[in-house]
Amino acid sequence: MVNTFGLYSLLCGVAAIALVWVVPLYLIIIPGAAIIFGGIGIVKDDTKTLGIVGVVVGTIGFILWILMPIFLVTLVLSML
């Protein structure tokens, strides 16, 4: 079996980190998909490496997605 879910997870995680500067609410789907695909990839794929890396990168993207609005609000308030 190929590592499709692990690869999808990794791609979604990288996209979540790359798009962290664009902060609309619908982008929460991308790191969520990375975590879900990574979990499926850990269970279903032959090698678990891409699934584990995808979950880690998706989690980092999710944390950055949460912290970025806080950082931007703090930055704007410090300029006032």
N, C-alpha and C positions, 0 to 999 in steps of 0.2 A: 504494500500500500504506500502511496506517496504521502508526503508531508503537506498536504494541501491546507488543512486547518491551521497548522503551525505557521505556514507561510502567510495565510490570510491574517492571522493574528499579528505577526510581525509587521506586515504592511500597514495594518490599521493602527498599530502602536506608533510606528514611525510617522504616519500621517497625523496622528493626534498630537505628537510633540511638535511637528512642523507647523501645524495650524493653531498652536496655542495662543498666538497673538491675535487671531480672529476669535473673539469670545462669544459668539451667539449661543443661545441655549441649545440649539439642535446639535451642536458639536459634541455634546456629551455622549451621543450615540457611537462615535468613533472609538474612544477608549473603552466604552462598554462592550462594543463588538470585539475589540482586541482581547479583552479578558475572557469573554465567552468563547470565542474561537480558540483561544489558547487552552482553555479548560477542555474543550472537545478534542483539541490536538493532543493534549497529554494523555487522554483516555484512548483515542482511536488510532493515532499515528504510530508507525513503527518506531521511529526515533523521537524521543520526547523533547529534544533540545530546542527546536523551533517553537514548540508550544510553551515551554517554560520561559524562553526569552520573550516571546510575545506577551505573556501574562505580565512579566516584569516591566516591559516597555509600556504596555497599556496602563499599568498601575501608575507608572511615573507620569504618563500623559494625563491620567485622571487627576493626580495630585496637582500637577501644574495647571490644569484647567480650573481647579478650585482656587489655587493661590494667585493666579494672574489677575482676576478682578480686584482682589484685595490689594495687590501690589499697585495696580493702576489707580485705584481710589486714593491710596496713601500718597502716591506720587502727585496726583492732582491737588490734593489737600495741602501738601507741603509747598506747592508753588503759590498758594494764596497768601 
